[in-house]
């Protein structure tokens, strides 16, 4: 009797500790645990990402590698058992880096010190002989404008670093990235001949990070390049000693005519309300640096593997789960635009979930929608407690799915641990060896779980 009484008391204690939201979700809780274990034991995300990263590599839109990736993804979706697999054509920009990227600091005595640079995406080329000019270092638009004529004929060096005090690295990125996006425009307004931008990373390393930049037709177009953070610090120190030093820069990038590419689409068709759709996806293109492993091969393979696992378990939700591998997120966003603009008579998107913050350990999700639907999404947070990822927080979705916002579609993003993301972002070391298999697989399970319960229960 005492032993039975102790067991009974223990069971009561456990029940009292279970949150009410979790107790309501117990059937899904056991499924969530099964999916986590399945993904760790027999998931295919890491295997697929290795194939994509190593055998195709980086895949900037419009390139031969991007076309190979489209065909690879279609074949992988079919292999993993997705239904209604298809290509949805989209015209994309074609920017080519070129083979020449050179940078060096020229001291007054003629000594040359090499620095690592890379063209920013969309930049025009320097003249064939390169550009050699004095440098002005600035940290803000206001500082540049205050220089007046002192910037004329100079290379404008934007050296505002990532704010390392920001706990969330995307805040640090947001506080610095305007230099990359608008540096060439502001430098040209000031009379500069080229923009040189500190790489968008909190890490001190010698990998220059590329990324998109823009032009304004009202000012001259000048070339733009990124310099590694080690190089930026070196240049800044040398300028203090030698204010009249020169920098030599040469890049050979160019923009070619648009080409046709495609979003790759596959589904797990709903059993009862197939015209209501939960979209999950990532972007298939990457910058032409590294292998595009974290950004965003990881998100693409997680979504395909998520549906594969649901099918393997014999699960078919009431609504359709649609996987979209978007093309051209990095330098135009045309895949997301084309998907949102395509007429789909009778369909209704009830939610969109994107994985585009790297294949790191999942910590939860962010969601942007009205308060009523946010609470309906947040009720599923306890399903992710098994891996301590049970946080569903207010926040954004993703660049590709953002084009669905005017249609009122709730935006959700997988939120992984992001402290290391900008170490690799748009750089040569965004490679498969910097992706941890178990972390990637747990992200795939998270995508499977949330997409399934939303497709099953609705919003």
C-alpha positions in Angstrom: 0.0 0.0 0.0 2.6 2.7 0.9 4.4 2.0 -2.4 1.2 2.4 -4.4 0.3 5.6 -2.5 3.7 7.1 -3.3 3.2 6.3 -7.0 -0.2 7.9 -7.0 1.1 11.0 -5.3 4.0 11.2 -7.8 1.5 11.1 -10.7 -0.6 13.8 -9.2 2.5 15.9 -8.7 3.5 15.4 -12.4 0.1 16.4 -13.6 0.1 19.5 -11.5 3.5 20.5 -13.1 2.3 20.1 -16.7 1.2 23.5 -18.1 -2.4 23.6 -19.2 -1.4 24.3 -22.8 0.8 21.3 -22.8 -1.8 19.0 -21.3 -4.2 20.1 -24.1 -1.6 19.2 -26.7 -0.4 15.8 -25.3 -1.2 13.8 -28.6 1.0 16.3 -30.5 3.6 16.2 -27.7 4.3 12.5 -28.3 4.5 13.2 -32.0 6.9 16.0 -31.5 9.2 13.8 -29.4 9.0 11.1 -32.0 10.0 13.6 -34.8 12.9 14.9 -32.8 14.2 11.4 -32.3 13.5 10.5 -35.9 15.3 13.5 -37.3 18.4 12.8 -35.1 18.4 9.1 -35.9 17.5 8.9 -39.6 17.1 12.5 -40.8 18.3 13.4 -44.3 18.9 17.2 -44.0 22.7 17.0 -43.4 23.2 14.4 -46.1 21.3 16.5 -48.6 23.0 19.7 -47.5 26.4 18.1 -47.9 25.5 17.0 -51.5 24.2 20.5 -52.3 27.1 22.4 -50.8 30.0 20.2 -52.0 28.8 19.0 -55.4 27.1 22.3 -56.5 28.5 24.9 -54.1 27.6 28.6 -54.2 24.7 29.4 -56.4 24.1 33.1 -57.2 20.9 33.7 -59.2 21.3 33.3 -62.9 24.5 31.3 -62.7 25.0 27.7 -64.0 25.3 26.6 -60.4 21.9 28.0 -59.6 20.4 26.2 -62.5 22.0 22.9 -61.3 20.6 23.6 -57.8 17.1 24.1 -59.2 17.2 20.7 -60.9 18.9 19.1 -57.9 16.1 20.4 -55.6 13.3 19.2 -57.9 14.9 15.7 -58.0 15.4 15.7 -54.2 11.8 16.6 -53.6 10.7 13.8 -55.8 13.1 11.4 -54.1 11.8 12.4 -50.7 8.2 11.7 -51.8 6.8 15.2 -52.0 3.7 15.6 -54.2 2.9 17.9 -57.1 6.6 18.8 -57.5 7.1 21.5 -60.1 9.1 24.5 -61.2 7.5 27.9 -61.2 9.5 30.1 -63.6 10.9 33.5 -62.6 13.2 36.0 -64.3 16.3 36.8 -62.2 19.2 39.2 -62.3 22.6 38.0 -63.5 25.5 39.7 -61.8 29.0 38.2 -62.3 31.9 38.9 -59.9 34.7 38.5 -62.4 38.1 37.0 -61.7 40.0 40.0 -60.5 39.8 41.2 -56.9 42.8 43.1 -55.6 43.4 45.5 -52.8 46.5 47.0 -51.2 47.5 49.9 -49.0 50.2 52.1 -50.5 52.3 53.9 -47.9 53.9 57.3 -48.7 57.3 55.5 -49.1 55.7 53.3 -51.8 55.5 50.2 -49.7 52.4 48.1 -50.5 50.5 46.1 -47.9 47.9 43.6 -49.3 44.4 43.6 -47.8 41.6 41.2 -48.4 38.6 42.7 -50.4 35.7 41.5 -52.4 33.2 43.2 -54.7 29.8 44.0 -53.2 26.9 42.3 -55.1 25.7 44.5 -57.9 28.8 46.7 -58.1 30.2 47.9 -61.3 33.9 47.2 -62.1 36.8 49.6 -61.5 38.6 50.8 -64.6 40.8 48.0 -66.0 43.9 49.5 -64.4 42.1 49.7 -61.0 41.7 52.8 -58.8 44.5 54.3 -56.7 43.4 57.2 -54.5 43.7 58.7 -51.1 41.2 57.6 -48.4 38.8 59.3 -46.1 37.5 57.2 -43.2 33.9 57.8 -41.9 31.5 56.1 -39.6 28.2 57.8 -40.5 26.5 59.6 -43.3 26.7 62.8 -41.2 30.4 62.5 -40.8 30.8 62.0 -44.6 28.7 65.1 -45.4 30.6 67.2 -42.9 33.8 66.6 -44.9 32.5 68.6 -47.8 35.0 68.9 -50.6 37.6 66.8 -48.7 35.9 63.6 -50.0 36.3 64.7 -53.7 38.4 62.2 -55.7 38.9 60.0 -52.6 38.0 56.4 -51.8 35.4 56.6 -49.0 36.1 54.0 -46.3 33.0 53.2 -44.2 34.3 51.8 -41.0 31.3 51.7 -38.6 31.7 48.2 -36.9 29.0 45.8 -35.8 27.9 46.7 -32.3 29.3 43.8 -30.3 27.2 44.8 -27.3 24.0 43.8 -29.0 22.8 40.5 -27.6 20.8 39.7 -30.7 23.3 39.7 -33.6 20.6 40.8 -36.1 20.4 44.1 -34.3 24.2 44.6 -34.7 23.8 43.8 -38.4 20.9 46.2 -38.8 23.0 48.9 -37.2 25.8 48.6 -39.7 24.4 47.3 -43.0 23.2 50.6 -44.3 26.9 51.3 -45.2 26.9 48.3 -47.5 23.5 49.0 -49.1 23.9 52.7 -49.6 27.6 53.4 -49.3 28.2 53.7 -53.0 25.4 56.2 -53.3 26.5 58.4 -50.4 30.2 58.2 -51.5 29.2 59.3 -55.0 27.2 62.2 -53.7 30.3 63.4 -51.8 32.4 63.2 -54.9 34.1 59.9 -54.0 35.5 57.6 -56.6 34.9 54.3 -54.8 33.2 52.9 -51.6 35.1 50.6 -49.4 33.0 49.0 -46.6 33.9 47.2 -43.4 32.6 43.6 -43.6 29.2 42.9 -41.9 30.5 40.6 -39.1 31.2 41.0 -35.4 34.2 38.6 -35.8 37.7 39.8 -36.3 38.9 37.7 -39.3 40.4 38.0 -42.8 37.3 36.9 -44.7 35.7 39.8 -46.6 31.9 39.5 -46.6 29.9 40.4 -49.7 26.2 41.3 -49.9 23.8 43.4 -51.8 24.3 47.1 -52.6 22.3 49.6 -54.6 22.7 52.6 -56.9 20.6 55.7 -57.5 20.2 57.0 -61.0 20.5 60.6 -59.8 24.2 60.2 -58.9 27.2 58.6 -60.7 27.7 54.9 -60.2 31.0 54.1 -58.5 32.4 50.7 -57.6 32.0 49.3 -54.1 33.9 46.6 -52.3 34.0 45.0 -48.8 37.2 44.8 -46.8 37.8 42.1 -44.1 37.5 43.3 -40.5 41.2 42.6 -40.0 42.0 44.7 -43.1 39.6 47.5 -41.9 41.4 47.7 -38.6 44.8 47.7 -40.3 43.8 50.4 -42.7 42.3 52.6 -39.9 45.5 52.3 -37.9 47.7 53.1 -40.9 45.5 56.2 -41.7 46.3 57.6 -38.2 50.0 57.3 -38.9 49.8 58.3 -42.6 46.8 60.4 -43.4 47.9 60.8 -47.1 48.3 57.1 -47.8 46.6 55.7 -50.9 44.7 52.5 -51.4 44.7 50.5 -54.7 41.5 48.6 -55.5 40.6 46.6 -58.6 37.5 44.5 -59.2 36.0 43.2 -62.5 32.3 42.6 -61.7 29.5 43.3 -64.2 25.8 42.9 -64.7 24.5 40.8 -67.5 20.9 40.5 -68.9 18.3 38.8 -66.8 17.8 35.1 -67.2 15.0 32.6 -66.5 15.2 30.5 -63.4 12.6 29.0 -61.1 11.2 28.5 -57.6 11.0 24.8 -56.8 7.7 23.7 -55.2 6.5 20.4 -53.7 3.7 19.5 -51.4 2.1 17.2 -48.8 -1.5 17.6 -50.0 -4.2 18.1 -47.3 -6.7 15.4 -46.7 -9.8 17.6 -46.0 -9.1 21.2 -46.9 -6.3 21.0 -49.5 -7.0 24.5 -50.8 -5.8 26.0 -47.4 -2.0 26.1 -47.4 0.9 26.3 -44.9 3.9 27.4 -46.8 7.4 26.5 -45.5 10.6 27.3 -47.2 14.0 28.9 -47.6 16.0 30.4 -50.5 17.9 28.2 -52.8 20.3 30.9 -54.2 23.3 32.1 -52.3 26.1 34.6 -52.8 29.0 33.4 -54.8 31.2 32.9 -51.8 31.7 29.7 -49.8 29.1 27.0 -50.4 25.9 28.7 -49.2 25.5 26.1 -46.5 24.0 28.2 -43.7 22.6 30.9 -46.0 20.4 29.3 -47.0 21.0 25.7 -48.1 20.2 24.8 -44.5 16.7 26.2 -44.7 15.9 24.5 -48.0 16.9 21.0 -46.9 15.2 21.3 -43.5 11.9 22.0 -45.2 12.2 19.2 -47.7 13.2 16.8 -45.0 10.4 18.0 -42.7 7.8 16.8 -45.3 9.8 13.6 -45.9 9.6 12.7 -42.2 5.8 13.4 -42.0 5.2 11.2 -45.0 7.4 8.4 -43.6 5.2 8.5 -40.5 2.1 8.2 -42.6 0.8 11.6 -41.5 -1.4 13.7 -43.8 -2.7 16.9 -42.2 -6.1 18.3 -43.0 -4.5 21.2 -44.9 -1.7 21.3 -47.5 1.9 21.8 -46.5 3.8 23.4 -49.4 7.6 23.6 -49.6 9.0 26.4 -51.7 12.7 26.7 -52.5 12.8 30.4 -53.4 15.2 31.8 -56.0 16.9 35.1 -55.9 16.5 36.2 -52.3 20.0 37.6 -52.1 20.1 40.2 -54.9 16.5 41.0 -55.9 13.9 38.9 -54.0 12.2 38.0 -57.3 11.4 34.5 -56.3 9.3 35.6 -53.3 7.6 38.3 -55.4 6.8 35.9 -58.2 5.4 33.3 -55.7 3.1 35.9 -54.0 2.0 37.3 -57.3 1.0 34.0 -59.0 -2.7 33.5 -59.3 -3.8 30.5 -57.4 -7.6 30.3 -57.7 -9.5 29.0 -54.7 -6.4 28.8 -52.5 -5.8 30.5 -49.2 -2.5 30.7 -47.4 -3.1 30.4 -43.7 0.6 30.7 -42.6 4.1 31.0 -44.0 7.2 29.7 -42.2 10.7 30.5 -43.3 14.1 29.1 -42.2 16.8 31.6 -43.1 19.0 32.2 -40.1 21.4 29.3 -40.5 21.4 25.7 -39.6 22.2 26.3 -35.9 20.5 25.0 -32.8 16.8 25.9 -32.7 15.6 28.2 -29.9 12.0 28.7 -31.0 10.1 30.8 -33.5 9.2 34.4 -34.1 5.7 35.3 -35.5 4.2 38.4 -36.9 0.4 38.5 -37.1 -2.6 39.9 -35.2 -2.9 39.1 -31.4 -5.6 36.5 -31.9 -3.6 34.4 -34.4 -0.4 35.0 -32.5 -1.9 33.3 -29.4 -3.0 30.4 -31.5 0.5 29.9 -32.8 2.1 30.4 -29.4 -0.1 27.7 -27.8 2.2 25.2 -29.5 5.3 26.4 -27.8 5.4 23.5 -25.3 5.8 21.0 -28.1 9.4 22.2 -28.4 10.3 21.9 -24.8 12.1 18.6 -25.4 15.0 20.5 -26.9 14.5 23.7 -24.9 13.2 25.6 -28.0 9.8 26.4 -26.5 9.8 30.1 -27.2 7.4 31.7 -29.7 8.1 35.4 -29.7 6.8 38.5 -31.6 9.0 39.2 -34.6 9.3 38.9 -38.3 9.1 36.0 -40.8 11.6 36.1 -43.7 12.4 38.0 -46.8 10.9 35.5 -49.2 7.6 35.1 -47.5 7.3 38.8 -46.7 5.7 39.3 -50.1 2.6 37.5 -48.7 2.1 40.2 -46.0 -0.3 42.3 -48.1 -2.5 39.1 -48.4 -2.7 39.0 -44.6 -0.7 35.8 -44.2 0.9 35.3 -40.8 4.7 35.4 -40.9 6.7 32.9 -38.9 10.5 32.3 -38.8 12.5 29.5 -37.3 14.7 31.1 -34.7 18.0 29.3 -34.2 20.9 30.3 -32.0 22.3 33.2 -34.0 25.5 34.2 -32.2 27.7 32.6 -34.9 25.5 33.3 -38.0 27.3 36.5 -39.1 30.7 34.8 -38.7 29.9 33.0 -41.9 27.3 35.2 -43.6 28.1 35.9 -47.2 31.7 34.8 -46.8 34.1 32.1 -48.0 33.7 30.1 -44.8 30.0 29.5 -45.2 30.7 25.9 -45.8 29.3 22.5 -44.7 32.1 21.9 -42.2 30.7 24.8 -40.2 27.3 23.2 -40.0 26.7 20.9 -37.0 24.6 17.9 -38.1 22.5 17.5 -35.0 21.6 21.1 -34.8 20.5 21.1 -38.5 18.4 18.0 -38.0 16.6 19.4 -34.9 15.7 22.5 -37.0 14.2 20.2 -39.6 12.1 18.5 -36.9 10.9 21.9 -35.6 9.7 22.8 -39.1 7.9 19.5 -39.4 6.2 19.9 -36.1 4.9 23.4 -36.4 3.9 23.1 -40.1 2.0 19.9 -39.2 0.0 21.2 -36.3 -0.9 24.5 -38.1 -2.0 22.5 -41.2 -4.0 20.1 -39.0 -5.5 22.7 -36.6 -5.6 25.9 -38.6 -5.5 29.4 -37.3 
